[in-house]
């Protein structure tokens, strides 16, 4: 089995592999995009948009199960790739990845990170969010996810980034990725503005 741990979604984090009933980590020696792409595809998380070494998602525990991983990028599973039989690593070298299906958010252009235009990092690029279905609930989910409290007021901006995301939440969710979302579908975003919000926290 394979999983990503320590990230903000199941498609981001420290690479962990299960072997003989124990979870362990992968060393960052020779860790590259080809290796990370195999991990993302195996987890149905798209492709790799960033790779991390040096335990960027925190140090794992247990055995270090892979070192000098040498995937070509087309393999179906991480364990189909060649790797060194012995490792010379510690957990401060745990490898990590951000896959394209991971979503992270920021508010840009405001006085601090709790106000501004809503932007989402998805599939390797930053996009704006259409305000056609952006209401108090969606704003509340975002403000809470960012640790910024609750929304005070809505703002509207122009779309100046290449991609557009649309969110529709039915209830309070842990993040916007748990709501319904569509990416780069032009009809629902037609004549929309880019959503913005001022949250009451800083």
Steps between C-alpha positions, in 0.01 A plus 500: 500500500599861445388830654596864545520625861545837668349703216180704478321247278540137399684617186783677681750384759779270607518181295428195716506136392364197685715189502441188707233679704720800594488850353831659407640787296701567185841670503543818292831387341442514121130580562369674186186582301497162322485322839239742633284461188472126565385573858239755388364273227486198731296705751272636222625849586595606148864586442779650711521880504763538774747266665639545848790351692639570844185389684305806379177337625652396832713201591337162468560202724560132448736350245639684195377266228634656180819687408647615168161437333544494123159507331479587132152645562278250318496233774166403651626470861786657692631152588535419127787752490862407573631611840812447708488183715667680794446860610727754667223741599322634806145633529626856446532393134140381456369565148172678426285611209219738407275342235289693250168403660602666829321831553638782712359850538616852565346845522711742298517876477366570849675647801578153636433138410140525627363742239514527123422316180444125537762302311540123483813300411388199298659292224820698527362850458322776693139572395222736604159391631175593323256692718190359325454245782717671763283575804543541875538123549786465250670807650458356850658166399797685351553741792498207745737291285748789495471545879350845439173471694175590325421714194425868562420600144525389139714673240508464125797521265585438137618160375864555404638146543472229232282252693159526665355287779139479613397378847156409637472395863185343646623521860798608709792285379862467616614660172370613162643183345231307695226703327390450140747661263549537127813626331518700177138439399404820320118492524456535879775763509359703211475869594629423850746712695784362712392440859667680787443508872599685814515262797480632857830343610858597420 
